[in-house]
Amino acid sequence: MNPAMEIATDEKALQINLDSAKYGTFAEIGAGQEVARRFFRVGGASGTIAKTMSAYDMTFSDAIYGRTGRYVGRARLQTMLDHEYNLLVERLDSNFGGKKTFFVFADTVAARSFKQRSESHGWLGVRFQSEPRSQPSEIIIHVRLLDQTNIDQQEALGVIGVNLVFGAFFHRQPENLISSLQENLTPGRIEVDMIKFSGPLFQNVDNRLMSLQLVSQGLTNAVMFTADGETVQPAEVFYKKALLVERGSFRPVTYATNDMLDGACRVFLQQSNCSKDDLVVLMEMTLENLLAGGQINHADFLARVDILRALGRTVLISKFAEYYRLAGYLFRYTNRPIGLVMGVPSLIEIFNEKYYANLEGGILEALGRMFKGGLKLYVYPMLDETSEKVVSGTQIKVAPNLRSLFQHLTDNQCIQEITDYHPEFLRIHSPDVLARLQSGDSSWERMVPPEVVHMIKQREFFGYRRPIAAQALYS
């Protein structure tokens, strides 16, 4: 580590150690007691650390925290925080509860070992009081450790652990805390792909916006949250599941949006030989799709997410402008079938070579990466409104030098047509719907599902204007 960064991390730990009001427990499993070690070595730890704990053996871990299916998981982290915090208050409140703020830091980590080279990752959390005897608040994160050696991963874990504890005490603005997580770490050493704030200090925090911050601030390439608004780590949801992903701006969701997904889902389930219970359906938005004038409009983002939530959809926010990068991300988490849902215009874009100029192998490399795991594209047809002809996914025109490649992909059924659809929905386009609802033209309501119409009108999403005739009645 850079000596200056090393000193900066030590300074954070020392600042906490010298604050006599803070007192707590460090419980760490899986990569050494790297965070506690930081606090011990800078001096003054006796004023901060009530106990350190490291139950490596599974039998000991189960005896202390209860049995679990996955030792490196959110559930285990939560039981560690619960157990250690309750113990801390039970044993020390009578002596110190009136003058100290108690905290517990916990982590459970799978670092690189000499036996295996599986993905290195961990769950970290801190539960802390803001005032003596106040109800605690909590922050939990999931990290991927990207260094190639165990010693480097341990070092990175110690740094981000200190950053998390320091941020909990001194960065009460969540956005500032998020940016501080990567302090004193060079780029490419860690990835934080999940964060959740809870408790009295964060009662007004929307964790969906905090997930968005992880992407926009460069801590990860993708985040996700379920229809109930719960921020989740992808491996929690994707494990042993088939995936079907529809990319869009969803501004707003229309009948065509749903028709595309429904048609793709029917074909996918038929071909993949999996049940609905085995399938995770994702609505994906790229960061680029969320930008307006170079900035992310948080209200607009939440409007889209709230509509998808009302429809029961799980949402993925990513930086993957190119589909092959999205495919690579999904391959990381499952070996089950994966399908990407799109319209004909998006398929045409995929076969535009200009998007792959940065790849040494050009479009061949990109498509090789995309389809290597058996991924399929499910393509919704397009109406050519000039000729009134329907253009399907296998009928698009590609550059002459790509015709054989395109034919190879269609012959091998990598590109699947969606044939079960409502023809009348082919004339519905989100930009047109958006323009109508913003201009007071009520015809947009016939292009959008009723629950979406109700939400847009009730909460005035996307610059909604009441119909002009209706406005005249109130003027």
FIZADREN-724310 format. One record per residue (C-alpha): residue number from 1; residue in three letters; x, y, z. Coordinates in steps of 0.05 Angstrom, whole numbers, plus 32768, in hexadecimal, padded with zeros to 4 digits. Last residue first. Layout:
  pos  code     u     v     w
  NUM   Ala     X     Y     Z
...
***
This chain:
  pos  code     u     v     w
  475   Ser  7B58  822A  7EDA
  474   Tyr  7B41  81E8  7EF6
  473   Leu  7B15  81D2  7EBC
  472   Ala  7B4A  81EA  7E8A
  471   Gln  7B7C  81B9  7EA8
  470   Ala  7B4F  817F  7E97
  469   Ala  7B4E  8193  7E4E
  468   Ile  7B9A  8199  7E4D
  467   Pro  7BA5  8155  7E6B
  466   Arg  7BCB  8158  7EAD
  465   Arg  7C15  815F  7EA4
  464   Tyr  7C48  812A  7EB8
  463   Gly  7C90  8141  7EBE
  462   Phe  7CAB  80FB  7EC4
  461   Phe  7C82  80E8  7F02
  460   Glu  7C46  8110  7F1B
  459   Arg  7C3C  80E5  7F59
  458   Gln  7BF2  80D4  7F4D
  457   Lys  7BF6  80DA  7F02
  456   Ile  7C34  80AF  7EFA
  455   Met  7C1D  807C  7F2D
  454   His  7BD7  8074  7F0F
  453   Val  7BF2  806D  7EC8
  452   Val  7C24  8038  7EE0
  451   Glu  7BEE  8010  7F02
  450   Pro  7BC3  8015  7EC3
  449   Pro  7BF9  7FFA  7E94
  448   Val  7C12  802E  7E61
  447   Met  7C00  803C  7E19
  446   Arg  7BB8  8051  7E23
  445   Glu  7BCD  8085  7E57
  444   Trp  7BF9  80A7  7E23
  443   Ser  7BBB  80C0  7E00
  442   Ser  7BB3  80F3  7E37
  441   Asp  7BDB  8128  7E12
  440   Gly  7BF0  8159  7E49
  439   Ser  7C34  8167  7E2A
  438   Gln  7C5E  8140  7E5C
  437   Leu  7C33  8102  7E56
  436   Arg  7C37  8106  7E0B
  435   Ala  7C83  810F  7E08
  434   Leu  7C8D  80D4  7E37
  433   Val  7C61  80A6  7E0E
  432   Asp  7C87  80BA  7DCF
  431   Pro  7CCA  80AD  7DF1
  430   Ser  7CB0  8069  7E0B
  429   His  7C9B  804E  7DC7
  428   Ile  7C58  802B  7DBA
  427   Arg  7C4A  8018  7D71
  426   Leu  7C60  7FD0  7D7D
  425   Phe  7C2A  7FCA  7DB2
  424   Glu  7BF3  7FBD  7D7F
  423   Pro  7C17  7F7E  7D68
  422   His  7C0F  7F5D  7DAC
  421   Tyr  7C46  7F29  7DB4
  420   Asp  7C56  7EDF  7DAE
  419   Thr  7C8C  7EDC  7D79
  418   Ile  7CC7  7EF4  7DA3
  417   Glu  7D01  7EE1  7D74
  416   Gln  7D3D  7EBF  7D91
  415   Ile  7D85  7ED0  7D83
  414   Cys  7DB7  7E9D  7D9D
  413   Gln  7D8F  7E6A  7D77
  412   Asn  7DCC  7E49  7D58
  411   Asp  7DB5  7E5A  7D12
  410   Thr  7DA7  7EA2  7D2A
  409   Leu  7DED  7EAA  7D45
  408   His  7E0F  7E8D  7D08
  407   Gln  7DE4  7EB8  7CDA
  406   Phe  7DFA  7EF6  7CFF
  405   Leu  7E43  7EE2  7CF8
  404   Ser  7E39  7ED3  7CAE
  403   Arg  7E18  7F16  7CA4
  402   Leu  7E4C  7F3E  7CC9
  401   Asn  7E79  7F52  7C8E
  400   Pro  7E3B  7F69  7C67
  399   Ala  7E25  7F98  7CA0
  398   Val  7DE5  7F82  7CC2
  397   Lys  7D9C  7F84  7CAB
  396   Ile  7D69  7F6B  7CDD
  395   Gln  7D3D  7F2F  7CCC
  394   Thr  7D4E  7F00  7D06
  393   Gly  7D35  7F30  7D3B
  392   Ser  7CF3  7F3C  7D18
  391   Val  7CDE  7F77  7CED
  390   Val  7C93  7F83  7CE7
  389   Lys  7C7E  7FA7  7CA8
  388   Glu  7C56  7FE8  7CA8
  387   Ser  7C84  8001  7C70
  386   Thr  7C92  8044  7C91
  385   Glu  7C7F  802F  7CD7
  384   Asp  7CB2  7FF7  7CD7
  383   Leu  7C95  7FD2  7D13
  382   Met  7CCA  7FB2  7D3F
  381   Pro  7CCD  7F6B  7D5A
  380   Tyr  7CE1  7F58  7DA1
  379   Val  7D24  7F34  7DA5
  378   Tyr  7D37  7F00  7DD8
  377   Leu  7D84  7EFD  7DD9
  376   Lys  7DA2  7EBC  7DF3
  375   Leu  7DDC  7EAD  7E22
  374   Gly  7DFD  7E69  7E1A
  373   Gly  7E39  7E7C  7E44
  372   Lys  7E66  7E93  7E0B
  371   Phe  7E30  7EBF  7DEC
  370   Met  7E44  7F03  7E05
  369   Arg  7E8F  7EF9  7E08
  368   Gly  7E92  7EDF  7DC1
  367   Leu  7E64  7F18  7DAC
  366   Ala  7E95  7F4B  7DC6
  365   Glu  7ED3  7F28  7DAC
  364   Leu  7EB6  7F22  7D66
  363   Ile  7E9E  7F6B  7D69
  362   Gly  7EE5  7F84  7D71
  361   Gly  7F1C  7F53  7D83
  360   Glu  7F49  7F88  7DA2
  359   Leu  7F0D  7FA8  7DC4
  358   Asn  7F0A  7FF4  7DC8
  357   Ala  7EE9  7FF9  7D83
  356   Tyr  7EAF  7FCF  7D9B
  355   Tyr  7E76  8000  7D98
  354   Lys  7E87  8015  7D51
  353   Glu  7E79  7FCE  7D38
  352   Asn  7E2D  7FD7  7D38
  351   Phe  7E10  7F91  7D40
  350   Ile  7DF9  7F9E  7D88
  349   Glu  7DD7  7FDD  7D70
  348   Ile  7DAB  7FB5  7D40
  347   Leu  7D97  7F89  7D7A
  346   Ser  7D83  7FC7  7DA2
  345   Pro  7D57  7FE0  7D69
  344   Val  7D35  7F9A  7D64
  343   Gly  7D1D  7F9D  7DAC
  342   Met  7D3F  7F7E  7DE7
  341   Val  7D3D  7F46  7E1A
  340   Leu  7D7E  7F26  7E32
  339   Gly  7D7B  7EDD  7E47
  338   Ile  7DA6  7EB5  7E77
  337   Pro  7DA3  7E6A  7E83
  336   Arg  7DC2  7E50  7EC4
  335   Asn  7E0C  7E55  7ED3
  334   Thr  7E01  7E8F  7F03
  333   Tyr  7E24  7ECA  7F24
  332   Arg  7E60  7EDD  7EF9
  331   Phe  7E3B  7ECE  7EB9
  330   Leu  7E0E  7F0A  7EC9
  329   Tyr  7E48  7F3A  7EC9
  328   Gly  7E64  7F1F  7E88
  327   Ala  7E20  7F26  7E68
  326   Leu  7E1C  7F6F  7E7D
  325   Arg  7E60  7F7B  7E5E
  324   Tyr  7E4A  7F59  7E1E
  323   Tyr  7E0D  7F87  7E1D
  322   Glu  7E36  7FC6  7E18
  321   Ala  7E22  8003  7E42
  320   Phe  7E30  7FDB  7E81
  319   Lys  7E32  800F  7EB9
  318   Ser  7DF9  7FEC  7EDD
  317   Ile  7DB8  7FF4  7F04
  316   Leu  7D91  7FB3  7F0D
  315   Val  7D49  7FB5  7F23
  314   Thr  7D1B  7F7C  7F3B
  313   Arg  7CD4  7F85  7F23
  312   Gly  7C92  7F7F  7F48
  311   Leu  7C6B  7FAE  7F1A
  310   Ala  7C65  7FE1  7F52
  309   Arg  7CB0  7FDB  7F5B
  308   Leu  7CBB  7FEA  7F12
  307   Ile  7C93  802A  7F1B
  306   Asp  7CB9  803C  7F5A
  305   Val  7CFB  8030  7F36
  304   Arg  7CE9  805F  7EFD
  303   Ala  7CD1  8095  7F2D
  302   Leu  7D0E  808A  7F59
  301   Phe  7D3C  809A  7F1E
  300   Asp  7D14  80D8  7F0B
  299   Ala  7D18  80F2  7F52
  298   His  7D63  80E4  7F54
  297   Asn  7D72  8109  7F14
  296   Ile  7DB7  80F0  7F00
  295   Gln  7DE0  8125  7EDE
  294   Gly  7E00  812C  7E99
  293   Gly  7DC4  8151  7E7D
  292   Ala  7D97  8118  7E91
  291   Leu  7DBB  80D8  7EA4
  290   Leu  7D94  809A  7EB9
  289   Asn  7D9B  8076  7E77
  288   Glu  7DE7  807F  7E7B
  287   Leu  7DE7  805E  7EBF
  286   Thr  7DCA  8021  7E9D
  285   Met  7D85  8008  7EAF
  284   Glu  7D74  7FBE  7EB7
  283   Met  7D31  7F9F  7EC5
  282   Leu  7D40  7F5A  7EE0
  281   Val  7D18  7F19  7EE0
  280   Val  7D33  7EE1  7F0C
  279   Leu  7D1E  7E9B  7EF7
  278   Asp  7D20  7E5A  7F1E
  277   Asp  7CDB  7E66  7F3D
  276   Lys  7CC0  7E73  7EF7
  275   Ser  7CD5  7E2C  7EE4
  274   Cys  7D11  7E17  7EBB
  273   Asn  7D15  7DF0  7E79
  272   Ser  7D3D  7E27  7E58
  271   Gln  7D15  7E26  7E17
  270   Gln  7CCE  7E2B  7E31
  269   Leu  7CE0  7E5A  7E69
  268   Phe  7D05  7E88  7E3A
  267   Val  7CCE  7E89  7E05
  266   Arg  7C99  7E9D  7E39
  265   Cys  7CC7  7ECF  7E5A
  264   Ala  7CD8  7EF1  7E18
  263   Gly  7C8F  7EFC  7E09
  262   Asp  7C82  7F17  7E4F
  261   Leu  7CBF  7F45  7E4B
  260   Met  7CAD  7F63  7E08
  259   Asp  7C64  7F6B  7E1B
  258   Asn  7C78  7F8D  7E5B
  257   Thr  7CA1  7FC3  7E39
  256   Ala  7C6E  7FC8  7E01
  255   Tyr  7C36  7FD7  7E33
  254   Thr  7C61  800F  7E4C
  253   Val  7C93  801B  7E85
  252   Pro  7CA2  8065  7E88
  251   Arg  7CD9  807C  7E83
  250   Phe  7CED  8033  7E89
  249   Ser  7D33  8045  7E6F
  248   Gly  7D3E  7FFE  7E56
  247   Arg  7D62  7FBC  7E5D
  246   Glu  7D3A  7F7C  7E66
  245   Val  7D5F  7F44  7E8A
  244   Leu  7D4B  7EFB  7E92
  243   Leu  7D75  7ED2  7EC2
  242   Ala  7D75  7E88  7ED6
  241   Lys  7D83  7E7E  7F1F
  240   Lys  7DB7  7E54  7F44
  239   Tyr  7DCE  7E91  7F6D
  238   Phe  7DB2  7ED0  7F4C
  237   Val  7D90  7EF0  7F88
  236   Glu  7DC4  7EEE  7FC0
  235   Ala  7DFC  7EF0  7F8D
  234   Pro  7DE2  7F33  7F74
  233   Gln  7DE9  7F57  7FB8
  232   Val  7DA7  7F75  7FCD
  231   Thr  7D87  7FB9  7FDA
  230   Glu  7D3F  7FAE  7FF1
  229   Gly  7D0E  7FDB  7FCC
  228   Asp  7CD4  7FA9  7FD0
  227   Ala  7CDD  7F9A  7F86
  226   Thr  7D25  7F84  7F92
  225   Phe  7D65  7FAC  7F8F
  224   Met  7DA2  7FAA  7F63
  223   Val  7DE7  7FC7  7F5A
  222   Ala  7E17  7FC8  7F20
  221   Asn  7E5D  7FDF  7F0C
  220   Thr  7E78  7FEB  7F52
  219   Leu  7E9A  8020  7F7D
  218   Gly  7E9A  8052  7F44
  217   Gln  7E75  808C  7F64
  216   Ser  7E3A  8084  7F35
  215   Val  7E34  803A  7F42
  214   Leu  7E39  803C  7F8E
  213   Gln  7E0E  807B  7F8E
  212   Leu  7DD5  8055  7F6B
  211   Ser  7DD5  8024  7FA5
  210   Met  7DCF  8060  7FD4
  209   Leu  7D94  8078  7FAC
  208   Arg  7D73  8035  7FB4
  207   Asn  7D84  8037  7FFE
  206   Asp  7D56  8073  8008
  205   Val  7D6F  8096  8047
  204   Asn  7D3B  80B9  8072
  203   Gln  7D41  8088  80AD
  202   Phe  7D8D  808A  80A8
  201   Leu  7DA2  80A2  80ED
  200   Pro  7D69  807C  810E
  199   Gly  7D7A  8037  80F1
  198   Ser  7D8C  801D  80AC
  197   Phe  7DBF  8027  8074
  196   Lys  7DCB  7FF1  8040
  195   Ile  7E04  7FE9  800F
  194   Met  7E11  7FB9  7FD6
  193   Asp  7E43  7FB3  7F9E
  192   Val  7E82  7FCE  7FC0
  191   Glu  7EBE  7FBC  7F94
  190   Ile  7F04  7FB7  7FAD
  189   Arg  7F4C  7FBB  7F94
  188   Gly  7F40  7FDA  7F4F
  187   Pro  7F50  8022  7F60
  186   Thr  7F84  802D  7F97
  185   Leu  7F6A  802A  7FDE
  184   Asn  7F75  8063  800F
  183   Glu  7F2D  807B  8008
  182   Gln  7EFE  8049  7FE6
  181   Leu  7EC9  804A  801D
  180   Ser  7ECC  8096  8022
  179   Ser  7E9F  80A0  7FE4
  178   Ile  7E68  8077  8006
  177   Leu  7E6E  809E  8047
  176   Asn  7E68  80DF  8022
  175   Glu  7E28  80C8  8000
  174   Pro  7E0D  80AE  8042
  173   Gln  7E14  80F3  8065
  172   Arg  7E25  80E0  80AD
  171   His  7E6F  80DB  809B
  170   Phe  7E93  80DB  80DF
  169   Phe  7E7D  809F  8107
  168   Ala  7E63  8070  80D2
  167   Gly  7E99  8088  80A2
  166   Phe  7ED0  8076  80D3
  165   Val  7EB4  8030  80DC
  164   Leu  7EAD  8026  8091
  163   Asn  7EF1  8043  8080
  162   Val  7F12  8018  80B4
  161   Gly  7EF2  7FDA  8095
  160   Ile  7F05  7FF3  8050
  159   Val  7F4E  7FF6  8065
  158   Gly  7F50  7FB3  8089
  157   Leu  7F2F  7F90  804F
  156   Ala  7F61  7FAD  801F
  155   Glu  7F9B  7F92  8049
  154   Gln  7F7B  7F4E  804E
  153   Gln  7F71  7F4D  8002
  152   Asp  7FBA  7F60  7FF8
  151   Ile  7FD1  7F27  8025
  150   Asn  7FA4  7EF5  8001
  149   Thr  7FBF  7F05  7FBD
  148   Gln  7F9D  7F18  7F7C
  147   Asp  7F7A  7F57  7F93
  146   Leu  7F30  7F5E  7F80
  145   Leu  7F0C  7F58  7FC3
  144   Arg  7EC2  7F5D  7FB5
  143   Val  7E9C  7F83  7FEA
  142   His  7E56  7F7F  8008
  141   Ile  7E41  7FB7  8036
  140   Ile  7E1A  7FC0  8077
  139   Ile  7E0B  8001  809C
  138   Glu  7DE5  8003  80DE
  137   Ser  7DC4  8033  810E
  136   Pro  7DBE  8026  8158
  135   Gln  7D87  803D  8188
  134   Ser  7DA4  806F  81B9
  133   Arg  7DC4  805A  81FB
  132   Pro  7DFE  808C  81F2
  131   Glu  7DF6  80B3  81B1
  130   Ser  7E01  80A0  8168
  129   Gln  7E00  8056  8178
  128   Phe  7E21  8026  8149
  127   Arg  7E18  7FE8  811E
  126   Val  7E4F  7FDD  80EB
  125   Gly  7E4E  7FAB  80B2
  124   Leu  7E7B  7F86  8082
  123   Trp  7E69  7F4D  8053
  122   Gly  7EA0  7F2C  802B
  121   His  7EBD  7F19  7FE8
  120   Ser  7EF2  7EF1  7FC5
  119   Glu  7EDA  7ECA  7F89
  118   Ser  7EF4  7E82  7F86
  117   Arg  7F3E  7E75  7F80
  116   Gln  7F46  7E39  7FAD
  115   Lys  7F77  7E17  7FDC
  114   Phe  7FAB  7E4E  7FE7
  113   Ser  7F73  7E7D  7FFD
  112   Arg  7F55  7EBD  7FE2
  111   Ala  7F27  7EDF  8014
  110   Ala  7EE1  7EC7  8026
  109   Val  7ECA  7EFB  8059
  108   Thr  7E9C  7F04  8094
  107   Asp  7E9F  7F49  80B2
  106   Ala  7E88  7F6A  80F2
  105   Phe  7E8F  7FAF  8113
  104   Val  7E67  7FB9  8152
  103   Phe  7E5B  7FFD  8173
  102   Phe  7E4B  801B  81B7
  101   Thr  7E46  8065  81C5
  100   Lys  7E65  8074  8209
   99   Lys  7E50  809F  8244
   98   Gly  7E0F  8082  8260
   97   Gly  7E1A  803C  8247
   96   Phe  7E5E  8034  8267
   95   Asn  7E56  800B  82A6
   94   Ser  7E0E  7FF3  82A3
   93   Asp  7E10  7FEF  8257
   92   Leu  7E4D  7FC2  8255
   91   Arg  7E36  7F79  8258
   90   Glu  7DF1  7F7C  8239
   89   Val  7E02  7FB3  8209
   88   Leu  7E3E  7F8F  81ED
   87   Leu  7E1B  7F4C  81EB
   86   Asn  7DE0  7F68  81C4
   85   Tyr  7E11  7F88  8193
   84   Glu  7E3A  7F48  818B
   83   His  7DFE  7F1C  817E
   82   Asp  7DD8  7F4A  814F
   81   Leu  7E16  7F5F  8126
   80   Met  7E2C  7F16  811F
   79   Thr  7DE5  7F00  810D
   78   Gln  7DE2  7F35  80D7
   77   Leu  7E26  7F22  80BA
   76   Arg  7E0F  7ED9  80B6
   75   Ala  7DCF  7EEC  8092
   74   Arg  7DF5  7F19  8061
   73   Gly  7E21  7EE1  804A
   72   Val  7E66  7EC2  8053
   71   Tyr  7E55  7E88  8080
   70   Arg  7E1E  7E6F  8053
   69   Gly  7DE8  7E3E  806A
   68   Thr  7DEA  7E56  80B2
   67   Arg  7DEA  7E39  80F8
   66   Gly  7DEA  7E68  8133
   65   Tyr  7E17  7EA2  8146
   64   Ile  7E41  7E87  817F
   63   Ala  7E3A  7E3C  8178
   62   Asp  7E38  7E42  812C
   61   Ser  7E79  7E69  812A
   60   Phe  7E9A  7E38  815B
   59   Thr  7E86  7DFD  8130
   58   Met  7E99  7E22  80F1
   57   Asp  7EE0  7E30  8109
   56   Tyr  7EF4  7E78  80FA
   55   Ala  7ED2  7E9A  8135
   54   Ser  7EFA  7EDB  8137
   53   Met  7EE7  7F0C  816E
   52   Thr  7F03  7F4D  8188
   51   Lys  7EEA  7F6C  81C8
   50   Ala  7EE0  7FAF  81EB
   49   Ile  7F08  7FD6  81B8
   48   Thr  7F08  8022  81BB
   47   Gly  7F2F  8039  81F8
   46   Ser  7F5B  7FFC  81F8
   45   Ala  7F6C  800C  81AF
   44   Gly  7F98  8047  81C0
   43   Gly  7FCE  8033  8190
   42   Val  7FD3  8032  8144
   41   Arg  7FDF  7FE6  8143
   40   Phe  7F9F  7FD1  8167
   39   Phe  7F70  7FF9  813B
   38   Arg  7F8C  7FDD  80FA
   37   Arg  7F8D  7F97  8117
   36   Ala  7F42  7F9D  8125
   35   Val  7F36  7FA7  80DB
   34   Glu  7F63  7F6E  80C5
   33   Gln  7F4B  7F39  80F6
   32   Gly  7F5D  7F03  80C5
   31   Ala  7F3B  7EF5  8083
   30   Gly  7F00  7EC9  8094
   29   Ile  7EDA  7EE0  80D1
   28   Glu  7EDC  7F23  80F4
   27   Ala  7EB9  7F3C  8133
   26   Phe  7ED0  7F80  814C
   25   Thr  7EAE  7F99  818B
   24   Gly  7EA1  7FDF  81A6
   23   Tyr  7EAF  8020  81C9
   22   Lys  7EAA  8067  81AF
   21   Ala  7EA6  80A1  81E1
   20   Ser  7EF1  80A1  81F0
   19   Asp  7F01  80BA  81AA
   18   Leu  7F4C  80AC  81A6
   17   Asn  7F41  8068  8186
   16   Ile  7F14  8086  8151
   15   Gln  7F49  80B9  813C
   14   Leu  7F7D  8082  813E
   13   Ala  7F57  8057  810C
   12   Lys  7F4F  8092  80DD
   11   Glu  7F98  80A5  80E4
   10   Asp  7FAD  805D  80D5
    9   Thr  7F87  805F  8093
    8   Ala  7FA9  80A1  8080
    7   Ile  7FED  8085  8093
    6   Glu  7FE4  8049  8066
    5   Met  7FCB  8076  802D
    4   Ala  800A  80A0  8033
    3   Pro  8035  8061  8034
    2   Asn  8015  8047  7FF3
    1   Met  8000  8000  8000
***
